[in-house]
Structures are given as C-alpha cells and as structure tokens.
Amino acid sequence: MGTTRRYLGYAVTCLALPVAQVVVPPLAGRELPELAYYLMLFASGAACLAALACLRVPTYERRTMVCLALGLACWFVGMAYAIARSGTEENLISTYVLFVSYGVPLLYAAVSTRDEPSMPSRRIVDGSLLILLVILCYLGVRDLRDANGFLKNEDMVWVVIAFDVENVFLFITFAIRSLTATEEREHRFFRLTTTFLGLYAIAAGIHNRDELHPNLPIFQQLADVLPTVPFMALICLLHAQRHRRPFEPTRHRWARQLSVSLAPGLLLAAIFALSLGISETQRTFGRVVLALAMLAYVVRVTQTQFWFARTRDMLSEALTAVERVSLLDELTGIPNRRAFDKTLAERTKEAAREGKPLSVLMIDVDLFKTFNDTRGHPAGDVALRAVARLLAGTLRRPTDFIARYGGEEFIALLPGADRLGAQVVARRMNRAIYDAQLEHAHGIDGRVTVSIGVATGLPPDVQNLVREADQALYAAKNSGRNRHVSGNEALEPG
C-alpha cells in the first residue's frame, strides 16, 4: 500500500503543472501565454534545488550531482533571462546560449570517470575547457541574431535541429555510461539522468517546433504543457533513487573500454562540433578560442596520461613491496619457504649452467617442542628470532641464502660451495648457536642447540639436495644432536 501511495504521489507531482497549465486560463477567464514559461521556470528551479539537496545524501556522488545542479541552473537562468528581457514573443540569442550551456556540465559529468585524477590543476583545466566550450557555442550562434539581438526567424529551423542533436547526443552518452557503470552510485546517477534526458529530448523537441506549426492547436497545447514534465520527473527520480539497491556491474571488457574512451572522444567531438559555427566575421577571435580549447583538451589528456603513468609506477612499486613482504617470514624477518623455493630454482639453473657445486644445509632447533612446553610459545618465538639472527650472521658471501623452512626448521643454500666448504659453514653455525648460551633447561648443557644436515651436489645431480639434507639432519639428531652430518659420511660433532 505504501508503494502504491508513493508512486501515486510521483504521478501527481509530474502532472500537476501540466494540469495547471490547462485549467488555470479557463478559470481566469483569459489567455495566459506567459503561464507556461513561469511554470517551466518553477519546474527547472525546483529540480535544481532537488539536485542541490541530494549533495547531502550519501548515496549520491557529490561530483556528478554538482554537474547536474549546474546544468539545471543554466537552464533556469536562461528561462528567467528570456522572461525578463524578451517576453514570450521573441527570442534573444543569449537565451539560446544559456539553454545550450545546460548540457556542458552534464557533458563533463559524462566524460569524467572514477579512473581520472581529481586535483586542483585538473579542475582548473576542466573549468577552463567548459568555459571555452560555452564561448564557442556563443560564437556559433552569434551570426544568427538580427540588429536587436533576437534570433532570425529564417534560422529557427537550424537552431531547433541543433537543440535536438544536443539532446539526443546527451541521452545516448548517458545511456552508454549507465550500461557501462562499474559502481552502484555511478549507475544510479546515470540511470535516472538518462530517463530525464530522454523525457527532456521529447518535450523540448515538441516545444521548440510550436512556432513551426502554428496551425495545429493540439501541437501547440502539447508544446506548452510538456516541458515541465521532465523536470518534475527528475525530482521524483532523485527522491525514489536515494536508497541503495543491489547492483551487478557488467563484466564485459568492451563495456569498460567504451566507458574509459568516452572522455577524450566526446570532448574532442564537442570542440569540433562547436567550431563548425565559427564564421568569417569572428575569424581571429574564433580561432583563438578554438586554439585555447584544443590546448586545454591536450593538457587534459596529458594530465591523464601522466596520472596513469604515475599510478602504474606506484602500482609496480606496491606490487614489488607486496612480493618482498610475501617472501619474508613474519616471525623471524628472514626469507620464508616460498622465497627459498624460488631461490633454489634459480640457483639450480645457475649451477647447471656454470658447472659449479651447490650445497644445502637443513637446520633444526634441538628439543624445541620441549622448550615451548616448558617456557611457553612467546619465549619460543623469541628464541626462534635469536636463532635466525645468529644463523644469518654466520653466512659470509652475498650469494649465501638462509630461510625459515617451517616451525623450528631453517634451511641454507650455498651456491658454489663444495662439501668441505659447506661443512665449514655448518660447523660455524653449530658453534654460533652453542656459544650464544640461549637458556634451555632440557637442552644440551642447558642451552639451545641445533642439528644440521649437509648435502652437496654437482650438476646435473642437484635436484634432490633438500631431501638428502633432510635425511642427513635426521642422522645428526639420532646421533646425539648439536652436530652436523654431511650426507652418508661419518658423524662430526659440532
């Protein structure tokens, strides 16, 4: 019932002014030719206020609503100026410029995407370009005025066609943006504005042709009552669409590409279309304005290109940082197993290419489960960080690599190190941990110690070094711990 009542209210709102246009003159007992224009002024002003009120509604995007309000304000000022200066019988050329200018802020809303930067310099360039487009519009129609500044009757047809082209152009543009929107607020704005522009194109097309068909009373009546409908419908749409609704953006790549390509294409098309109206009488000034508009357009495109390049570089740096963090062990701060696997693959290829040996050291903290059970996991984490730091400190060459393999296990990679060299490093590791005297009540001599398995291979037999080092580690543990074992050789105490 509530929904029915609400939509009934919307219908009454849309039809109230047309009904008033039909009913008031008979009730007044005389013709009121100016009533239609005052009702249009009221409708456009009310729509502008409604758009401004939506700036405080969080479900509407502020930038696009400002553009809509500016467009409606241009139309309102144009109507007010027409009523104040030229009455209802003649048409000042300046009023046509204002009516055409209502589409400039809307065009800006259509060509501005969320992917483009928003900064003071960009807004200055955009504002300058919009002003230049309005000047180009004025230059295009200036020669259509008579000595008193009114539109020549013989040029009325071309002006009407120009209005129709603008209205259809805006409708198609907003329809495309509605179909290609990637965000719910964006889709809501372009959907409701597309509806408004469609209604406005129909109403304006009929209204602008009333002087072309003076012998059709029904056409004249429609021309008077229809123009208020789009504005009142816009008010209803803004009210009805203020709540969030489920939205599923289109997944087609062509839609995304079309949306992004609208900005440069439409602005260039607008500059080109408006420049066609520049005549020989304003050749110098017109060319200067056109050159400035093209310059502003080029600056705008350049700003976008620089922004995309900077964003690409920032994204590349961020991805590098993320990858670097993803390759580090969160607890110990040394590389993790993923980093080791990546490095092992690279070093294996290098060993095979250069014909040099490759050694792997599998390292395990002795009796670490007992350490955690007796002293707790926080103390165990502290001990692991200390062991990682001590082990990393024993590596002397830049190419040597150590990582946390998992739990209390660490693994070292020694490119170019033969069996004897790997044993020297393993012995150094055993001694460094033992001499650090990290307290462990149930450890060897009451200290934290490590057992190490050493494996060395020559190309092409370097694929199974990790497995061989792991087997040597078990041999070291089974033989008393705090020592290293190199492959299947005799045990060597640390």
N, C-alpha and C positions, 0 to 999 in steps of 0.2 A: 504493500500500500504506500509506504514511504517513497519507494522508487517511482511509482506512478505519479504521486503528487509532485515530486521533484521535476520530472520530465514535463508534466503539465505546466509547471511554473516556467520552465525554459521556453515552451511553446508560446505562452502568453507574453513573455519578455520579447521574443523575436517578432511577434505580430502586433504588439501594442502600438508602435509608432506608425506602421502602415495603416492600421485601422484608424488611428487618429487623423492621418492624412486624408482618409476618405470621408470620415464622419464630421470633422470639425467645420469644414467650409459650409456644408448644408446647415449645420446648427448655427453658424454665424450669419447665415443668410447672404453671403457674398463670397466671391472668389478670393482665395488667399494664395497667390502664386509663390509668395516668399516662404510659406509654411514648410514646404518640402526642404528648402535649404536650411532653415533653422533646425528642423528635425535631424537632418544629416549632420549639422554642426553638433547637436546634442549627442547623437549616437557615436560619432567619432571621438568626441571628448570623453564620453563615458567609457568607451573602450580603452582609450589611452590611460585613464585613471585606473581601470581594472588591471591593465598591464603593469602599471607602477605599483599597485598594491601587491602584485604577485612577486615583487622583488623581495618581500619579507617571507614568502612561502618557501621553505627549504627544498621542496620537491621540484621547484623550477630553477633553472640555471640563470644566474644573475646576468651574465653577459648577453645571452640571447633575448632575455626579457627587456633589457635596456634597448636593444636594437628594435624590438617590436614597438616599444613605447615611443621611441624617436620617430619611427615611420608613421605611427598614428598621429603624433604631434605635428608632423609636417602636413599631413592631410587636413588636420583640424585647423592649422594656421592658414592653409590655402583656402579652405572654405570660409573662414572668418574674414580673410582679406577680400575674397570675392564679394561677400555680402556688404562689407563696409565701403569698398571702393567702386564697385561696378554694378551693384544691384543684382538683379536676376535676368536682365535682358541682354547684357553684353559681357564679353569675356576678356578680362585683362590677360595679357600674355604671361605676366609674372605669376598669376594664379596657376596656370598650367605647369610652370616650372615647379611650383610647390607640390602640386599633385603628382608630378612625375618623381619628385625627390623623395616621396614617401617610400619608394622602392629601394633607395640607396642603402639605408640602414638594414633593410631586410636582405638585400644582396650581401652585405657584409656578414650578417648572421649566417647566411647560407654557405659562404666561402670560407669562413673561419672554422677550423676543426680543432679538436682537443689535442691533436698532434702538434699544432703550431705553437711557438713560444708566445708568452704573454709578458711583455716588458714595456717600460716607458717608451723606449725608442721605437718599438714596433707599433705601439698605439699612436705615436706621433705620425709615423709614415702612413698608417691606415687612415687616420683622420685627415691628413693632407690629401690622400688619394680620393677620399669620399667628397671632399670639398671641390676638388678639381673636376670630379665627375659631374657634380651639380653645375659648375660653371660651363662645362662642355654641353650639358643639357640646355642651359640658357642660350648659349651661342647657337645651338642648333635650331632654336625656335624664334630667335630674335628677329629674323627677317620675315617672319610670318605676321608681324604686327603692322597695324596701319599707323597713321600720323598721331593718333591719340593713344597708342599703346594697346589697342584691342586686337584680338585675333581677326584676321581677314576671313570673311565668310567662305571665300573660294578655297581656303586652305583647311577648312574644318574637317573634311574627309580624311586628309593625311594625318591630322592630329589624332583623330579618333582611331585610325589604324595604328598609330604609334602607341596609344594607350593600350589597345588590345594586345599588341605584341609584347609590351612590358608585362601586362598582367598574366598572359599565358606563359611567358618566359619564367616569371617568378613562381607560378603554380607548378610548372614542370620541375624547376630546380628544387623546390621544397619537397615535392613528391619523391624525387630521387633521394634527397637527404633523409626523408622518412624511411624509405626502404633500406637504406644502407647504414642507418644509425647503429652504433655499437654500444650505446649506453641508454639506460631507461629514461633519464631526464631529457636527453637529446632527442630520443624517439618521440616522447610526449610532445615536446615543443613543436617539432617539425610536422607531426601528425595533425595537431589542432590548427597550426598556421596554414597547412596545406588546405584544410577544409575551408578556412576563412578566405584564402586567396582564390579558391575555386568559386565560392559564392560571390566574392567581390568581382571576379572577372565577368561573371554572368550579369550581375546587377549593373556594373559600370558599362559593359558593352551595350546594354539596352538603354541606359540613361544617356550615354553620350551620343546616341543616334536619334534622340527625340526631335532635335531640330532638323534632322534629315528626312523625317517622315511626319510632317505637321498635319497631314490629313488622316491620320489613324488615331482616333480618340483612345482606343484601348491601349495602344502602344504608348501614348502619352501618359495614360494613367499608371501603367506599369513602370514607366521611366521615373515617375515621381515617387512611388511608394517602395520600390525595391532597394534603393541604395542604403537604407538604414538597416536592412536585414543582416548583411554580413557583419556589421559592427556589433549588433546586439547578439548575434550568434556567437561571435568571438567572446563576448562577456560570459555567455553561458558555457562555452567550451573551457575557458580558463577556470571557471568555478567547478565544472564537472571533472576536470582532469587534475585537480590539485592533489589527489591521493596517489600513492604508488600502486602500480599494478604489475602483475607478472610480465616479464619481458624476456624474449629469447632472441638475441641478435642473429642476423643472418650469418651463416658460416661460409658463404661463397666468397672466394678470393676476389672475383671480379667486382663484387659489391664494394669491398674495402678499397680496391684500387680506384674505382669510379668516384667514391666519396673523397678520397685524398686528391684526386686530379681535378676536382671541381674548382678549387680555389684559383689556380693560375689560369685555367681555361675560361672561366666565367668573367673574371676581371678583365682579361685581355679582350674578350668578346664585347664587354660593356664599353671599354675605351674605344674600340674600333667602331661600334655601332654609333656612339655619340659623336665621334669625329666626322661621320658622314654628313652631319648637318652644318658643318663649318663652311661658310660661303666665302666668296672672294672679298666681300665687304669687310670682313673681320680677319683677313688672311694672316696678318702679322700676329695680332693678339691671339687668334685661334691656334696658330701653330705653336706659339709659346706655351699656351695652356696644354695643348696636346703633348708637347715635348716634356713638360713637367709631369704630366700624368704618366707618360711612359717611363720617365725616370723614377717616379715613385713606385711604379709597378716593378721595375727592375730591382730597386733597392729592397722592396718587399720580398721578392723571390730570392735575392741574395741573402737576406737575413734568414730566411727559412733554410737555405742550403747550409749556411754557417751553423745554424742551430742543429740541423740534422747531423752535420759532421761532428760537432762538439758532443752531441748526445751519443753518437756512435763510438767516439773515443772514450767517453765516460763509461759507456756500457762495456767496452772492451776491457777497460781497467777494472771495472767492478767484477767482470767475469774472471779476470786473472786473479783478483784478490779472493774471490769465492773459491776458485780452484786451488789456490795456495792454501787457504784455510781448510779446504776439504782434504788436503793431503797431509795435514798435521794432526797428531794425536792430541786430543783436547786436554788430557790429564798431564802428560809429561812435556808437551810442547815440541817433541821431536817428530819426524815423519811417521805416518801410520802405515798399516799393512798395504793399503791401496797405493800409497806412494812407493813402497818397496816393490810391489809387483810391477809397477810402471818402470821403475829404475832398473829392476832385474832384466826386463825385456830389452831395454836399451843397452845395458852393459853386456848382455849375452850376445847381441848382434855385433857390438864393437869387438868383443873377444874373438868371435868367429872371423871377423873381417881382418883383424890385426894379428891373429895367431898368438895372442897372449893368454896366460892363465887367468882364472877367475876363482876367488875364494869366498866362501860363505861361512859365517860364524853364527850358530844358533845358541842363544844365551838364555838361561833360565835362573831366576832367583831361587835359591835353595830354601825348602821348607816354608814357602811363602804363605801357604794356607794356614799353617800353624801360627805364623806371625799375625795374620788377620784375626784368627780365632782368639788369640790371647790379648792383643793390643787394640783390636778394632780396625775397621776399614779406613777411617780417617788417617790413622797413623800409617796404615799400609799405603795409602795414596802418597803420603809424604815420603815414605821410603822409596816408592817407585820413582818419584820425581828425582830424588837424590841419586838413585842408581842410574837413571837415564842420563843425568848430567855427568856423572863420573865416567860412564862408558863412552859418551860422546867426546869427552876430554882426552881419551886415550888414542883417538884417531889423529894421525899426523898429516895425511895427504888430503888435498882438496877433493880428490875423486873418491875417497873412502865415504861410505854411507852407512848410517845406522837408523833403525826404525823400531818402533814398538810393534811386535808381531801379534800380540794379543795377550790379555791377562798380565802375568808376570814374565812373559817371554819377550825377548828382544832379538833382533837379527841384524847382522852387519854384513856389508858387501864390500869386498876389497878387490877392485879391478887391478889386474896386472900383478897381484901378489901370488907367489908360489907357496908351496906347503910350509916351508921354513918361515917365510915372511908372515903367513897367517898365524903360525904358532907363536911368533914373537908378539903379535898384537893380542892374541888370546891370553898369553901369559901376563901381558901388561894389564889387561882387563881384570884378570883374577886378582892381581896384586893391588890394583887401584881400589877395588871394592873391599878387599880384606883390610887394607890399611886405613880406609875411611872410618872403621870401627863404628859402623851403624849398629846400634844395640839390637840384639835378637836373643832373648833368653834361651830359646831352644835351638839356636843355630850353632854352627861350628865355632868353638872358642867364644861363644856368646855374641857372635857378630853376624851381620848379614853377609852372605857369600853368594857366588854364582857358579854355575856349572856351564861349560861351553863345549859345543860340538863343532869341529872344524872339518870342512870339506873343500877340496881343491880339485879343479878340473881344467883340462886343456881342450880347446876346440877339436872336434865338434862335440865332445862329451861333457857339456856344461849344463845340460837340461835338467839333470836330476840332482843338482848340488844341494838344494834345500832339503830334499828327502834324505840324502846322505848325511848332511849336517845334523838333521833331527835324530837320525839313528846314532850318530856319534855322541849327541847330547845325552841320550838315554844311557849309553855306555858310561859316560862320565858320572851320571847320577848313581848308577848301580855300583860304581866303584868307589864311592865314598864322598862325592860332591867336592866343591871348592877346587875344581881342576878342569882341565880341558883334555879332550880326546880328539885326535886327528884321524878321521876315517877309521880303518881297521888296525891302526898301529897300536903299539903298547901304550899303556896309560902313562900320562905325565902329570905328576902332582903340580898344583898351582904354586 
